[in-house]
Amino acid sequence: MRSYKSLTREELVALHEELQAAYVDAKGKGLSLNMARGKPSKEQLELTMGMLDCLDGKSSLITESGIDTRNYGELTGIPEAKKLMADMMGTSVDNTIVFGNASLPIMYDTVSRSMSFGVCGSTPWCKLDKVKFLCPAPGYDRHFAITELFGIEMITVPMGEDGPDMDMVKEYVENDASVKGIWCVPKYTNPMGISYSDDTVRAFAALNPAAEDFRIYWDNAYIIHDLYEDKKDELLDIISECEKAGKPDMVFEFCSTSKISFAGAGIAAMAASPANIQWVKKSMTIQTIGYDKVNQLRHVRFFKDINGIKEHMKKHAAILRPKFEAVLECFDRELEGLDIAHWTRPNGGYFISFFAMEGCAREIVAKCKEAGVVLTGAGATYPYGKDPQDSNIRIAPSFPTAEEMKQAAEVFALCVKLVTVEKLLEA
């Protein structure tokens, strides 16, 4: 296909008329498709219904180690659940605490603890003149919402194919003591779908922070969410890399089964050094007497071990793969060669990241909505909701059916072409 940027004005005008007519036709179809958030589909949720049969009124709710899950106690989780989550993260049980149903509250609480009490004896952030966080972007909007809520200054760090710009990260972390943390989704990142390279992970572990209370917030949300058995991304274990570098306290790792079992009733965990674990437990003992151990036991009985989770995730992949492939096939067919956009091709996770021509993302999202296709708001993948290029759009293929995703991708591609031509005509 011919590059749009090589077309004459007359050719662009004629193309615009053609695209506008197609857009009017698309709006007339009355579509109602939502790919705004990475929600598991009903078909995926059905995969875990057997978990509800693992326990009933006649079941023993006593763990192998003799813990009665109906009662108080076991603040950091039952041993079997800790092993399940530790194995998923590739770390040790001693490093692991099991919490409630999702990892987002753990991250929120960790920032809140730091604000109120300080990290492991350091000055509480609320008593400091300035607190900053590094925010690789495009990134996860809910991460940015947490730091924005607490009034923490967010600094955008560009993302590349191997992860964040580590030269920039190093410059800030090692020279500015007000930089207290960095948000990371290291495998199949939200929304890029790329994974941090070994060199990137080692560069994180090699940091020498100016602030003793600097922490890497390692949100390993998609650690086990591969789409393909024959081309999985591999990720180094950040905790062991930090230990080898002599800085075991530098990282908090988070994960959950939110997109493995039930999105509203999974289990979540944190992995960290003994010193960090003790710091978290100090306020946890005031905050709660313990999380839902019956649900922890339910997960253990259903999955049994990490191999059970891996087999379960193959079923998820079989559902998700056709949806991702429908989107990518459409983009390749409709947009490849036009010189107006590029997009990621993830091997796992929940998102495809699309980069339109500069200044077009917001209008593309608006036109899609008008045609019945709802997307994540343009700018949401950047701190403060401000994409400086107005280019990035997050595509979440998981919730609609494969056929719906095909329809949505067709409308999206049409809107990309229409908005781009309008932008070129303005020049």
C-alpha positions as a Markdown table, in Angstrom:
| # | Residue | x | y | z |
|---|---|---|---|---|
| 1 | Met | 0.0 | 0.0 | 0.0 |
| 2 | Arg | 1.1 | 3.6 | -0.7 |
| 3 | Ser | 2.1 | 5.9 | 2.1 |
| 4 | Tyr | -0.5 | 8.5 | 3.0 |
| 5 | Lys | 2.2 | 11.0 | 3.4 |
| 6 | Ser | 3.1 | 10.7 | -0.3 |
| 7 | Leu | -0.4 | 11.5 | -1.5 |
| 8 | Thr | -1.2 | 14.8 | -3.2 |
| 9 | Arg | -3.9 | 17.1 | -1.7 |
| 10 | Glu | -6.3 | 16.1 | -4.4 |
| 11 | Glu | -5.8 | 12.4 | -3.6 |
| 12 | Leu | -6.2 | 13.0 | 0.1 |
| 13 | Val | -9.5 | 14.9 | -0.5 |
| 14 | Ala | -10.8 | 12.0 | -2.6 |
| 15 | Leu | -9.7 | 9.5 | -0.1 |
| 16 | His | -11.3 | 11.4 | 2.7 |
| 17 | Glu | -14.7 | 11.4 | 0.9 |
| 18 | Glu | -14.4 | 7.6 | 0.5 |
| 19 | Leu | -13.4 | 7.1 | 4.2 |
| 20 | Gln | -16.1 | 9.4 | 5.4 |
| 21 | Ala | -18.8 | 7.4 | 3.5 |
| 22 | Ala | -17.5 | 4.2 | 5.0 |
| 23 | Tyr | -17.5 | 5.8 | 8.5 |
| 24 | Val | -21.2 | 6.9 | 8.1 |
| 25 | Asp | -22.0 | 3.3 | 7.1 |
| 26 | Ala | -20.1 | 1.9 | 10.2 |
| 27 | Lys | -22.0 | 4.2 | 12.5 |
| 28 | Gly | -25.3 | 3.0 | 11.0 |
| 29 | Lys | -24.6 | -0.6 | 12.1 |
| 30 | Gly | -25.4 | 0.2 | 15.7 |
| 31 | Leu | -22.4 | -1.5 | 17.2 |
| 32 | Ser | -21.8 | -1.7 | 21.0 |
| 33 | Leu | -18.4 | -3.1 | 21.6 |
| 34 | Asn | -16.1 | -2.4 | 24.6 |
| 35 | Met | -12.4 | -3.0 | 24.6 |
| 36 | Ala | -11.6 | -0.3 | 27.2 |
| 37 | Arg | -10.2 | -2.5 | 29.9 |
| 38 | Gly | -8.4 | -5.8 | 30.2 |
| 39 | Lys | -11.3 | -7.8 | 31.6 |
| 40 | Pro | -11.4 | -11.6 | 31.3 |
| 41 | Ser | -14.3 | -12.7 | 29.2 |
| 42 | Lys | -17.2 | -14.8 | 30.5 |
| 43 | Glu | -15.7 | -17.8 | 28.7 |
| 44 | Gln | -12.4 | -17.3 | 30.7 |
| 45 | Leu | -14.3 | -17.0 | 34.0 |
| 46 | Glu | -16.1 | -20.2 | 33.3 |
| 47 | Leu | -12.8 | -22.0 | 33.3 |
| 48 | Thr | -12.6 | -21.7 | 37.1 |
| 49 | Met | -16.1 | -22.6 | 38.1 |
| 50 | Gly | -14.8 | -26.0 | 39.3 |
| 51 | Met | -13.1 | -24.1 | 42.1 |
| 52 | Leu | -16.5 | -23.5 | 43.7 |
| 53 | Asp | -16.9 | -27.3 | 44.0 |
| 54 | Cys | -13.6 | -27.7 | 45.9 |
| 55 | Leu | -15.1 | -26.8 | 49.2 |
| 56 | Asp | -18.6 | -27.2 | 50.5 |
| 57 | Gly | -20.3 | -27.7 | 53.9 |
| 58 | Lys | -18.8 | -31.2 | 54.2 |
| 59 | Ser | -15.2 | -30.3 | 53.2 |
| 60 | Ser | -12.3 | -30.3 | 55.7 |
| 61 | Leu | -11.1 | -26.7 | 55.9 |
| 62 | Ile | -7.9 | -27.8 | 57.7 |
| 63 | Thr | -4.7 | -27.3 | 55.8 |
| 64 | Glu | -2.0 | -30.0 | 55.5 |
| 65 | Ser | -0.1 | -28.3 | 58.2 |
| 66 | Gly | -3.1 | -28.3 | 60.5 |
| 67 | Ile | -4.3 | -24.8 | 60.2 |
| 68 | Asp | -8.1 | -24.2 | 60.5 |
| 69 | Thr | -8.8 | -21.7 | 57.7 |
| 70 | Arg | -12.1 | -20.7 | 59.3 |
| 71 | Asn | -10.4 | -19.1 | 62.3 |
| 72 | Tyr | -8.1 | -16.2 | 63.0 |
| 73 | Gly | -4.4 | -16.3 | 62.5 |
| 74 | Glu | -1.8 | -16.8 | 59.8 |
| 75 | Leu | -1.4 | -13.1 | 59.1 |
| 76 | Thr | 0.9 | -13.7 | 56.0 |
| 77 | Gly | -1.2 | -16.5 | 54.5 |
| 78 | Ile | -1.4 | -20.3 | 54.8 |
| 79 | Pro | 1.8 | -22.1 | 53.8 |
| 80 | Glu | 0.3 | -23.8 | 50.8 |
| 81 | Ala | -0.9 | -20.6 | 49.3 |
| 82 | Lys | 2.4 | -18.9 | 50.0 |
| 83 | Lys | 4.2 | -21.6 | 48.1 |
| 84 | Leu | 1.7 | -21.4 | 45.2 |
| 85 | Met | 2.3 | -17.7 | 44.8 |
| 86 | Ala | 6.0 | -17.8 | 45.5 |
| 87 | Asp | 6.4 | -20.5 | 42.8 |
| 88 | Met | 4.4 | -18.3 | 40.4 |
| 89 | Met | 6.8 | -15.4 | 41.0 |
| 90 | Gly | 9.9 | -17.6 | 41.0 |
| 91 | Thr | 10.9 | -16.7 | 44.6 |
| 92 | Ser | 11.0 | -18.3 | 48.0 |
| 93 | Val | 8.1 | -18.8 | 50.5 |
| 94 | Asp | 10.1 | -16.8 | 53.1 |
| 95 | Asn | 9.9 | -13.8 | 50.8 |
| 96 | Thr | 6.1 | -14.0 | 50.4 |
| 97 | Ile | 3.0 | -12.6 | 52.0 |
| 98 | Val | -0.5 | -13.6 | 50.7 |
| 99 | Phe | -3.1 | -10.8 | 50.9 |
| 100 | Gly | -6.7 | -10.4 | 49.6 |
| 101 | Asn | -8.3 | -10.7 | 46.2 |
| 102 | Ala | -6.1 | -8.3 | 44.2 |
| 103 | Ser | -2.7 | -6.8 | 44.0 |
| 104 | Leu | -3.8 | -3.2 | 43.5 |
| 105 | Pro | -4.8 | -2.7 | 47.2 |
| 106 | Ile | -1.3 | -4.0 | 48.2 |
| 107 | Met | 0.4 | -1.4 | 46.0 |
| 108 | Tyr | -1.9 | 1.3 | 47.4 |
| 109 | Asp | -1.2 | 0.3 | 51.0 |
| 110 | Thr | 2.5 | 0.1 | 50.3 |
| 111 | Val | 2.6 | 3.7 | 49.1 |
| 112 | Ser | 0.2 | 4.7 | 51.9 |
| 113 | Arg | 2.5 | 3.1 | 54.6 |
| 114 | Ser | 5.5 | 4.9 | 53.1 |
| 115 | Met | 3.6 | 8.2 | 53.3 |
| 116 | Ser | 2.5 | 7.7 | 56.9 |
| 117 | Phe | 5.3 | 5.8 | 58.5 |
| 118 | Gly | 8.3 | 5.9 | 56.3 |
| 119 | Val | 10.0 | 2.9 | 54.7 |
| 120 | Cys | 11.9 | 0.6 | 57.2 |
| 121 | Gly | 12.7 | 3.5 | 59.6 |
| 122 | Ser | 13.2 | 6.2 | 57.0 |
| 123 | Thr | 11.4 | 9.6 | 57.3 |
| 124 | Pro | 7.7 | 9.4 | 56.4 |
| 125 | Trp | 7.1 | 10.8 | 52.9 |
| 126 | Cys | 4.4 | 13.1 | 54.3 |
| 127 | Lys | 7.1 | 15.0 | 56.2 |
| 128 | Leu | 9.3 | 15.6 | 53.1 |
| 129 | Asp | 9.1 | 18.7 | 50.9 |
| 130 | Lys | 9.1 | 16.6 | 47.7 |
| 131 | Val | 8.4 | 13.0 | 46.8 |
| 132 | Lys | 8.9 | 11.8 | 43.2 |
| 133 | Phe | 8.1 | 8.5 | 41.3 |
| 134 | Leu | 9.4 | 7.4 | 38.0 |
| 135 | Cys | 6.7 | 6.3 | 35.6 |
| 136 | Pro | 7.7 | 4.4 | 32.5 |
| 137 | Ala | 5.1 | 5.3 | 29.8 |
| 138 | Pro | 3.1 | 4.1 | 28.1 |
| 139 | Gly | 2.2 | 2.5 | 31.4 |
| 140 | Tyr | -0.6 | 1.3 | 33.7 |
| 141 | Asp | -3.1 | 4.1 | 34.5 |
| 142 | Arg | -4.0 | 2.7 | 37.9 |
| 143 | His | -0.4 | 2.9 | 39.0 |
| 144 | Phe | -0.3 | 6.6 | 38.1 |
| 145 | Ala | -3.6 | 7.2 | 39.8 |
| 146 | Ile | -2.2 | 6.0 | 43.1 |
| 147 | Thr | 0.8 | 8.3 | 43.1 |
| 148 | Glu | -1.3 | 11.2 | 41.8 |
| 149 | Leu | -3.8 | 10.7 | 44.7 |
| 150 | Phe | -1.0 | 11.0 | 47.2 |
| 151 | Gly | 0.4 | 14.2 | 45.6 |
| 152 | Ile | 3.6 | 12.4 | 44.5 |
| 153 | Glu | 5.3 | 14.1 | 41.5 |
| 154 | Met | 5.4 | 11.7 | 38.6 |
| 155 | Ile | 8.3 | 11.8 | 36.0 |
| 156 | Thr | 7.7 | 10.1 | 32.7 |
| 157 | Val | 10.3 | 7.7 | 31.5 |
| 158 | Pro | 10.1 | 6.6 | 27.9 |
| 159 | Met | 9.6 | 2.9 | 27.2 |
| 160 | Gly | 11.5 | 1.0 | 24.5 |
| 161 | Glu | 11.4 | -2.6 | 23.3 |
| 162 | Asp | 13.6 | -3.8 | 26.2 |
| 163 | Gly | 11.8 | -1.8 | 29.0 |
| 164 | Pro | 12.3 | 1.7 | 30.4 |
| 165 | Asp | 15.1 | 4.0 | 29.3 |
| 166 | Met | 17.6 | 2.8 | 32.0 |
| 167 | Asp | 20.0 | 5.7 | 31.4 |
| 168 | Met | 17.3 | 8.1 | 32.4 |
| 169 | Val | 16.2 | 5.8 | 35.4 |
| 170 | Lys | 19.8 | 5.7 | 36.6 |
| 171 | Glu | 20.3 | 9.4 | 36.3 |
| 172 | Tyr | 17.3 | 10.2 | 38.4 |
| 173 | Val | 17.6 | 7.4 | 41.0 |
| 174 | Glu | 21.3 | 7.9 | 41.7 |
| 175 | Asn | 21.3 | 11.7 | 41.8 |
| 176 | Asp | 17.9 | 12.8 | 43.2 |
| 177 | Ala | 17.1 | 11.6 | 46.8 |
| 178 | Ser | 13.5 | 12.7 | 46.4 |
| 179 | Val | 13.0 | 9.9 | 43.9 |
| 180 | Lys | 11.4 | 7.2 | 46.0 |
| 181 | Gly | 10.1 | 4.6 | 43.6 |
| 182 | Ile | 9.4 | 3.5 | 40.1 |
| 183 | Trp | 6.4 | 1.7 | 38.7 |
| 184 | Cys | 7.2 | -1.4 | 36.6 |
| 185 | Val | 5.1 | -4.1 | 34.8 |
| 186 | Pro | 8.1 | -6.2 | 33.7 |
| 187 | Lys | 6.5 | -8.9 | 31.7 |
| 188 | Tyr | 4.0 | -8.3 | 28.9 |
| 189 | Thr | 3.8 | -4.7 | 30.1 |
| 190 | Asn | 0.5 | -2.8 | 30.3 |
| 191 | Pro | -0.1 | -1.6 | 27.7 |
| 192 | Met | 3.0 | -2.3 | 25.5 |
| 193 | Gly | 2.9 | -6.1 | 25.8 |
| 194 | Ile | 6.7 | -6.2 | 25.7 |
| 195 | Ser | 8.9 | -7.8 | 28.4 |
| 196 | Tyr | 12.0 | -6.3 | 30.1 |
| 197 | Ser | 15.3 | -7.8 | 28.8 |
| 198 | Asp | 17.8 | -9.5 | 31.0 |
| 199 | Asp | 20.1 | -6.4 | 30.7 |
| 200 | Thr | 17.2 | -4.2 | 31.9 |
| 201 | Val | 16.5 | -6.3 | 34.9 |
| 202 | Arg | 20.2 | -6.4 | 35.8 |
| 203 | Ala | 20.4 | -2.6 | 35.3 |
| 204 | Phe | 17.6 | -2.3 | 37.9 |
| 205 | Ala | 19.5 | -4.5 | 40.3 |
| 206 | Ala | 22.7 | -2.5 | 39.8 |
| 207 | Leu | 21.1 | 0.9 | 40.7 |
| 208 | Asn | 22.7 | 2.8 | 43.6 |
| 209 | Pro | 19.9 | 5.0 | 44.8 |
| 210 | Ala | 20.5 | 8.3 | 46.4 |
| 211 | Ala | 17.6 | 7.6 | 48.7 |
| 212 | Glu | 17.8 | 4.7 | 51.1 |
| 213 | Asp | 14.1 | 4.3 | 50.9 |
| 214 | Phe | 13.9 | 4.0 | 47.1 |
| 215 | Arg | 12.0 | 1.0 | 46.0 |
| 216 | Ile | 11.2 | -0.7 | 42.7 |
| 217 | Tyr | 7.4 | -1.5 | 42.5 |
| 218 | Trp | 7.6 | -4.6 | 40.4 |
| 219 | Asp | 4.0 | -5.4 | 39.4 |
| 220 | Asn | 4.4 | -8.9 | 37.9 |
| 221 | Ala | 0.7 | -9.0 | 36.8 |
| 222 | Tyr | 1.3 | -11.1 | 33.7 |
| 223 | Ile | 4.1 | -13.3 | 34.8 |
| 224 | Ile | 2.3 | -16.5 | 33.7 |
| 225 | His | 0.1 | -15.1 | 30.9 |
| 226 | Asp | 1.7 | -16.5 | 27.8 |
| 227 | Leu | -0.3 | -16.6 | 24.6 |
| 228 | Tyr | 2.0 | -19.1 | 22.8 |
| 229 | Glu | 3.8 | -22.2 | 24.1 |
| 230 | Asp | 6.5 | -21.9 | 21.5 |
| 231 | Lys | 7.4 | -18.2 | 22.0 |
| 232 | Lys | 7.1 | -17.3 | 25.6 |
| 233 | Asp | 9.0 | -14.2 | 26.9 |
| 234 | Glu | 11.4 | -15.1 | 29.7 |
| 235 | Leu | 12.0 | -12.7 | 32.7 |
| 236 | Leu | 14.8 | -12.7 | 35.2 |
| 237 | Asp | 13.9 | -12.8 | 38.8 |
| 238 | Ile | 14.4 | -9.3 | 40.1 |
| 239 | Ile | 14.6 | -10.4 | 43.8 |
| 240 | Ser | 17.5 | -12.8 | 43.3 |
| 241 | Glu | 19.2 | -10.2 | 41.0 |
| 242 | Cys | 19.0 | -7.6 | 43.7 |
| 243 | Glu | 20.3 | -10.1 | 46.3 |
| 244 | Lys | 23.3 | -10.8 | 44.0 |
| 245 | Ala | 23.9 | -7.1 | 43.7 |
| 246 | Gly | 23.9 | -6.7 | 47.5 |
| 247 | Lys | 20.7 | -4.7 | 47.6 |
| 248 | Pro | 18.0 | -7.2 | 48.7 |
| 249 | Asp | 15.7 | -4.4 | 50.1 |
| 250 | Met | 15.4 | -2.5 | 46.8 |
| 251 | Val | 12.3 | -4.2 | 45.4 |
| 252 | Phe | 8.6 | -4.9 | 46.2 |
| 253 | Glu | 7.2 | -7.6 | 43.9 |
| 254 | Phe | 3.4 | -8.0 | 43.4 |
| 255 | Cys | 1.2 | -10.6 | 41.7 |
| 256 | Ser | -2.3 | -12.0 | 41.8 |
| 257 | Thr | -4.6 | -14.6 | 40.3 |
| 258 | Ser | -7.1 | -11.9 | 39.2 |
| 259 | Lys | -6.8 | -12.9 | 35.6 |
| 260 | Ile | -6.2 | -16.6 | 36.4 |
| 261 | Ser | -9.1 | -17.6 | 38.6 |
| 262 | Phe | -11.8 | -15.0 | 39.3 |
| 263 | Ala | -11.1 | -11.4 | 38.7 |
| 264 | Gly | -13.1 | -10.4 | 41.8 |
| 265 | Ala | -12.2 | -13.3 | 44.1 |
| 266 | Gly | -8.6 | -14.3 | 43.4 |
| 267 | Ile | -5.6 | -14.2 | 45.8 |
| 268 | Ala | -2.7 | -11.7 | 45.7 |
| 269 | Ala | 0.8 | -11.7 | 47.0 |
| 270 | Met | 3.8 | -9.5 | 47.7 |
| 271 | Ala | 7.4 | -10.8 | 47.6 |
| 272 | Ala | 10.2 | -8.8 | 49.3 |
| 273 | Ser | 13.3 | -9.1 | 51.5 |
| 274 | Pro | 13.0 | -10.1 | 55.1 |
| 275 | Ala | 13.5 | -6.5 | 56.2 |
| 276 | Asn | 10.8 | -5.3 | 53.9 |
| 277 | Ile | 8.5 | -8.1 | 55.0 |
| 278 | Gln | 8.9 | -7.2 | 58.6 |
| 279 | Trp | 8.2 | -3.5 | 57.8 |
| 280 | Val | 4.9 | -4.5 | 56.1 |
| 281 | Lys | 3.9 | -6.9 | 58.9 |
| 282 | Lys | 4.4 | -4.1 | 61.5 |
| 283 | Ser | 1.4 | -2.2 | 60.3 |
| 284 | Met | -0.5 | -5.2 | 58.9 |
| 285 | Thr | -1.0 | -6.5 | 62.5 |
| 286 | Ile | -2.9 | -3.3 | 63.2 |
| 287 | Gln | -4.8 | -3.3 | 59.8 |
| 288 | Thr | -6.1 | -6.9 | 59.9 |
| 289 | Ile | -6.1 | -10.1 | 61.8 |
| 290 | Gly | -5.8 | -12.0 | 58.5 |
| 291 | Tyr | -7.1 | -12.3 | 55.0 |
| 292 | Asp | -9.5 | -14.9 | 53.6 |
| 293 | Lys | -7.8 | -18.2 | 54.3 |
| 294 | Val | -10.8 | -20.2 | 53.0 |
| 295 | Asn | -10.3 | -18.6 | 49.6 |
| 296 | Gln | -6.6 | -19.3 | 49.8 |
| 297 | Leu | -7.3 | -23.0 | 50.5 |
| 298 | Arg | -9.9 | -23.0 | 47.7 |
| 299 | His | -7.2 | -21.9 | 45.2 |
| 300 | Val | -4.7 | -24.5 | 46.5 |
| 301 | Arg | -7.2 | -27.3 | 46.3 |
| 302 | Phe | -8.2 | -26.3 | 42.7 |
| 303 | Phe | -4.8 | -25.6 | 41.2 |
| 304 | Lys | -2.8 | -27.9 | 43.5 |
| 305 | Asp | 0.6 | -26.5 | 42.5 |
| 306 | Ile | 2.3 | -24.2 | 39.9 |
| 307 | Asn | 2.0 | -26.9 | 37.3 |
| 308 | Gly | -1.8 | -26.8 | 37.7 |
| 309 | Ile | -1.7 | -23.1 | 37.2 |
| 310 | Lys | 0.4 | -23.5 | 34.0 |
| 311 | Glu | -2.0 | -26.0 | 32.6 |
| 312 | His | -5.0 | -23.7 | 33.5 |
| 313 | Met | -3.3 | -20.8 | 31.7 |
| 314 | Lys | -3.0 | -22.8 | 28.5 |
| 315 | Lys | -6.9 | -22.8 | 28.4 |
| 316 | His | -6.9 | -19.0 | 28.9 |
| 317 | Ala | -4.4 | -18.7 | 26.0 |
| 318 | Ala | -6.6 | -20.7 | 23.7 |
| 319 | Ile | -9.4 | -18.3 | 24.3 |
| 320 | Leu | -7.3 | -15.1 | 24.1 |
| 321 | Arg | -5.1 | -16.0 | 21.1 |
| 322 | Pro | -7.8 | -15.7 | 18.3 |
| 323 | Lys | -8.8 | -12.3 | 19.6 |
| 324 | Phe | -5.3 | -10.9 | 19.5 |
| 325 | Glu | -4.7 | -12.4 | 16.1 |
| 326 | Ala | -7.9 | -11.0 | 14.8 |
| 327 | Val | -6.8 | -7.5 | 15.7 |
| 328 | Leu | -3.3 | -7.9 | 14.4 |
| 329 | Glu | -4.5 | -9.5 | 11.1 |
| 330 | Cys | -6.8 | -6.5 | 10.6 |
| 331 | Phe | -4.1 | -4.0 | 11.3 |
| 332 | Asp | -1.7 | -5.7 | 9.0 |
| 333 | Arg | -4.3 | -5.8 | 6.2 |
| 334 | Glu | -5.7 | -2.3 | 6.6 |
| 335 | Leu | -2.8 | -0.2 | 7.9 |
| 336 | Glu | 0.5 | -1.9 | 7.1 |
| 337 | Gly | 2.5 | 0.2 | 4.6 |
| 338 | Leu | 0.5 | 3.4 | 5.0 |
| 339 | Asp | 3.2 | 5.0 | 7.1 |
| 340 | Ile | 0.7 | 6.4 | 9.6 |
| 341 | Ala | 1.0 | 4.0 | 12.6 |
| 342 | His | 2.8 | 1.2 | 14.3 |
| 343 | Trp | 1.7 | -1.3 | 16.9 |
| 344 | Thr | 3.1 | -4.0 | 19.2 |
| 345 | Arg | 2.8 | -7.8 | 18.7 |
| 346 | Pro | 2.8 | -9.2 | 22.2 |
| 347 | Asn | 3.5 | -12.9 | 23.0 |
| 348 | Gly | 1.3 | -12.6 | 26.1 |
| 349 | Gly | -0.5 | -10.4 | 28.5 |
| 350 | Tyr | -3.7 | -8.5 | 27.9 |
| 351 | Phe | -2.9 | -5.6 | 25.6 |
| 352 | Ile | -1.8 | -4.3 | 22.2 |
| 353 | Ser | -0.3 | -0.8 | 22.2 |
| 354 | Phe | -1.1 | 1.2 | 19.1 |
| 355 | Phe | 0.8 | 4.4 | 18.1 |
| 356 | Ala | -1.0 | 6.7 | 15.7 |
| 357 | Met | 0.4 | 9.6 | 13.9 |
| 358 | Glu | 1.2 | 12.5 | 16.4 |
| 359 | Gly | -1.9 | 14.5 | 17.4 |
| 360 | Cys | -4.4 | 11.9 | 16.3 |
| 361 | Ala | -5.1 | 9.5 | 19.3 |
| 362 | Arg | -7.9 | 11.5 | 21.1 |
| 363 | Glu | -9.8 | 12.1 | 17.9 |
| 364 | Ile | -9.5 | 8.4 | 16.9 |
| 365 | Val | -10.9 | 7.3 | 20.3 |
| 366 | Ala | -13.7 | 9.8 | 20.0 |
| 367 | Lys | -14.7 | 8.7 | 16.5 |
| 368 | Cys | -14.6 | 5.0 | 17.6 |
| 369 | Lys | -16.9 | 5.8 | 20.4 |
| 370 | Glu | -19.3 | 7.6 | 18.1 |
| 371 | Ala | -19.3 | 4.4 | 16.0 |
| 372 | Gly | -20.0 | 2.2 | 19.0 |
| 373 | Val | -16.5 | 1.0 | 19.9 |
| 374 | Val | -15.3 | 2.1 | 23.3 |
| 375 | Leu | -11.6 | 2.3 | 24.0 |
| 376 | Thr | -9.4 | 3.3 | 26.9 |
| 377 | Gly | -9.2 | 7.1 | 26.9 |
| 378 | Ala | -6.3 | 8.6 | 24.9 |
| 379 | Gly | -3.6 | 9.8 | 27.3 |
| 380 | Ala | -4.6 | 7.3 | 30.1 |
| 381 | Thr | -1.3 | 5.4 | 29.6 |
| 382 | Tyr | 0.7 | 8.5 | 30.7 |
| 383 | Pro | 1.1 | 10.3 | 34.0 |
| 384 | Tyr | -1.6 | 12.9 | 34.6 |
| 385 | Gly | -3.5 | 11.5 | 31.5 |
| 386 | Lys | -1.3 | 13.6 | 29.2 |
| 387 | Asp | 0.3 | 11.9 | 26.3 |
| 388 | Pro | 2.7 | 14.5 | 25.0 |
| 389 | Gln | 2.5 | 13.1 | 21.4 |
| 390 | Asp | -1.3 | 12.4 | 21.6 |
| 391 | Ser | -0.4 | 9.1 | 19.9 |
| 392 | Asn | -0.8 | 6.1 | 22.1 |
| 393 | Ile | -4.0 | 4.0 | 22.3 |
| 394 | Arg | -4.4 | 0.9 | 24.4 |
| 395 | Ile | -6.2 | -2.0 | 22.8 |
| 396 | Ala | -7.7 | -4.6 | 25.2 |
| 397 | Pro | -8.9 | -7.6 | 23.1 |
| 398 | Ser | -9.9 | -9.9 | 26.0 |
| 399 | Phe | -13.5 | -9.1 | 26.8 |
| 400 | Pro | -15.3 | -9.2 | 23.4 |
| 401 | Thr | -15.7 | -12.4 | 21.4 |
| 402 | Ala | -13.2 | -13.0 | 18.5 |
| 403 | Glu | -15.9 | -12.1 | 16.0 |
| 404 | Glu | -16.6 | -8.9 | 17.9 |
| 405 | Met | -12.9 | -8.1 | 18.1 |
| 406 | Lys | -12.7 | -8.5 | 14.3 |
| 407 | Gln | -15.6 | -5.9 | 13.9 |
| 408 | Ala | -14.1 | -3.6 | 16.5 |
| 409 | Ala | -10.7 | -3.7 | 14.8 |
| 410 | Glu | -12.2 | -2.9 | 11.4 |
| 411 | Val | -13.9 | 0.1 | 12.8 |
| 412 | Phe | -10.8 | 1.2 | 14.7 |
| 413 | Ala | -8.6 | 0.9 | 11.5 |
| 414 | Leu | -11.2 | 2.9 | 9.6 |
| 415 | Cys | -11.1 | 5.7 | 12.2 |
| 416 | Val | -7.3 | 5.7 | 12.2 |
| 417 | Lys | -7.3 | 6.2 | 8.4 |
| 418 | Leu | -10.0 | 8.9 | 8.5 |
| 419 | Val | -8.5 | 10.9 | 11.3 |
| 420 | Thr | -5.0 | 10.7 | 9.8 |
| 421 | Val | -6.2 | 12.0 | 6.5 |
| 422 | Glu | -8.0 | 14.8 | 8.2 |
| 423 | Lys | -4.8 | 15.7 | 10.0 |
| 424 | Leu | -2.8 | 15.6 | 6.8 |
| 425 | Leu | -5.3 | 17.9 | 5.1 |
| 426 | Glu | -4.9 | 20.4 | 7.9 |
| 427 | Ala | -1.2 | 20.7 | 7.3 |
